[in-house]
């Protein structure tokens, strides 16, 4: 991934999923780290909320780092189909969120269909069941997405040690 080509997409990391989704705290923490990293690296960030009236708003672990970015409300599963969704002309996407086998997977499929190179942070996605998480990640990978981790993705984007950005990213993942 390259910083001048990559958009971070955070799919539906909402309060309504906290009690139901496996490893939710890890997903929320890592999604927050990805948003902070995106800010350091000046990447565009897109955040979605699935039916917020029923599922609540974006969790504080993510929301507190959004700055001016406002979540896009949606009822469709794919973030790409949400009103206002825009990759800003970028052709790479780093994706995280909930649920791996529904909204994340359909977002990834739509991005791949648009010839976007997609990277999925596996430690920042989950589902209500471990099996559905596993199946979602497998399907995304078979479809052409790169499965990565929060730390791997951020260091790939930084590209080199010794810079201010490297030091700040290193502080996030330690």
C-alpha positions in Angstrom: 0.0 0.0 0.0 1.0 3.6 -0.6 -0.1 6.6 1.3 -0.9 8.6 -1.8 -3.2 5.8 -3.1 -4.9 4.4 0.1 -8.2 5.2 1.8 -9.1 3.7 5.2 -12.6 2.3 5.4 -14.1 1.6 8.8 -17.3 -0.4 8.5 -19.9 -0.3 11.2 -17.9 -0.4 14.4 -20.9 0.5 16.5 -22.1 0.2 20.1 -25.0 -2.1 19.1 -22.5 -4.8 18.2 -20.4 -4.6 21.4 -22.2 -7.4 23.3 -22.8 -9.7 20.3 -19.5 -9.7 18.3 -16.6 -11.9 19.2 -13.3 -10.0 20.1 -15.2 -6.7 19.9 -12.8 -4.9 22.2 -9.8 -5.9 20.1 -11.6 -4.9 16.9 -12.6 -1.5 18.4 -9.1 -0.8 19.7 -7.4 -1.8 16.4 -9.9 0.2 14.4 -9.1 3.2 16.6 -5.4 2.6 16.0 -5.9 2.4 12.2 -7.8 5.8 12.3 -5.0 7.4 14.3 -2.5 5.9 11.9 -4.4 7.2 9.0 -4.4 10.7 10.5 -0.7 10.6 11.0 -0.2 9.5 7.4 -2.8 11.9 6.1 -4.9 9.2 4.5 -8.6 9.8 3.8 -10.9 8.0 6.2 -14.4 6.8 5.4 -16.6 5.5 8.3 -20.0 3.9 8.0 -22.8 3.1 10.5 -25.4 0.4 9.7 -28.9 1.5 10.7 -27.6 3.7 13.6 -31.2 4.1 15.0 -31.1 0.4 15.9 -27.4 -0.3 16.2 -26.1 2.9 17.8 -23.3 5.2 16.9 -19.6 4.5 16.2 -17.8 3.5 19.3 -15.7 6.0 21.3 -12.5 4.0 20.6 -12.9 5.1 16.9 -15.1 8.2 17.1 -12.7 10.2 19.3 -10.1 10.1 16.5 -12.3 11.0 13.6 -11.9 14.8 13.7 -14.1 16.3 10.9 -15.0 12.9 9.4 -18.7 12.2 9.8 -19.9 8.6 9.6 -22.1 7.8 6.6 -25.4 6.3 7.7 -26.5 3.3 5.6 -29.0 0.5 5.5 -27.3 -1.3 2.5 -24.7 -3.8 3.6 -21.8 -2.6 1.4 -20.2 0.7 2.4 -19.6 1.4 -1.3 -23.4 1.7 -1.7 -23.8 4.3 1.1 -24.9 7.8 0.1 -21.8 9.9 0.0 -19.2 7.1 -0.2 -16.1 8.3 -2.1 -12.6 6.9 -2.4 -11.4 10.3 -3.6 -9.9 8.8 -6.7 -7.7 6.4 -4.7 -7.2 2.9 -6.0 -6.2 1.1 -2.7 -8.3 0.5 0.4 -7.5 -0.7 3.9 -10.7 -2.1 5.4 -11.7 -3.0 8.9 -15.0 -3.4 10.8 -18.0 -5.5 11.5 -19.4 -8.0 10.4 -16.7 -9.8 8.5 -19.1 -12.1 6.6 -21.7 -9.4 5.7 -20.9 -5.7 5.5 -17.2 -6.0 5.4 -17.2 -8.8 2.9 -19.7 -7.1 0.6 -17.7 -3.8 0.8 -14.6 -5.7 -0.1 -16.3 -7.4 -3.0 -17.6 -4.1 -4.4 -14.2 -2.5 -4.1 -12.6 -5.5 -6.0 -15.2 -5.2 -8.6 -14.1 -1.6 -9.1 -10.5 -2.7 -9.5 -9.5 -1.3 -6.1 -6.6 -3.1 -4.4 -8.0 -4.2 -1.0 -6.2 -4.9 2.2 -8.3 -6.3 5.2 -6.9 -5.9 8.7 -7.9 -9.3 10.1 -7.3 -8.2 13.7 -9.7 -5.3 13.2 -12.7 -7.4 11.8 -15.1 -9.8 13.4 -18.5 -11.3 13.4 -21.0 -12.7 15.9 -19.5 -16.2 15.4 -15.9 -17.2 14.9 -16.9 -19.4 12.0 -18.5 -16.6 10.1 -15.5 -14.4 10.7 -13.2 -17.1 9.4 -15.4 -17.8 6.4 -15.7 -14.0 5.6 -11.9 -13.6 5.7 -11.4 -16.7 3.6 -13.9 -15.5 0.9 -12.3 -12.0 0.8 -8.9 -13.5 0.4 -10.0 -15.9 -2.4 -11.6 -13.0 -4.1 -8.3 -11.1 -4.3 -8.1 -9.1 -1.0 -4.8 -9.1 0.9 -5.4 -10.2 4.5 -3.1 -8.2 6.8 -3.0 -6.9 10.4 -3.2 -3.5 11.9 0.5 -3.3 12.6 1.6 -4.8 9.3 -0.6 -2.4 7.3 0.6 0.7 9.2 4.2 -0.2 8.8 3.7 -1.0 5.1 2.2 2.4 4.7 5.1 4.1 6.6 7.7 2.3 4.6 10.8 3.3 6.5 12.2 3.7 10.0 13.6 6.9 11.4 10.9 9.3 10.3 8.5 11.3 12.5 5.6 9.2 11.1 7.4 6.0 11.9 8.0 7.0 15.5 4.3 8.1 15.9 3.0 4.8 14.4 5.4 2.8 16.5 4.0 4.5 19.6 0.5 3.4 18.5 1.2 -0.2 18.1 3.5 -0.8 21.1 
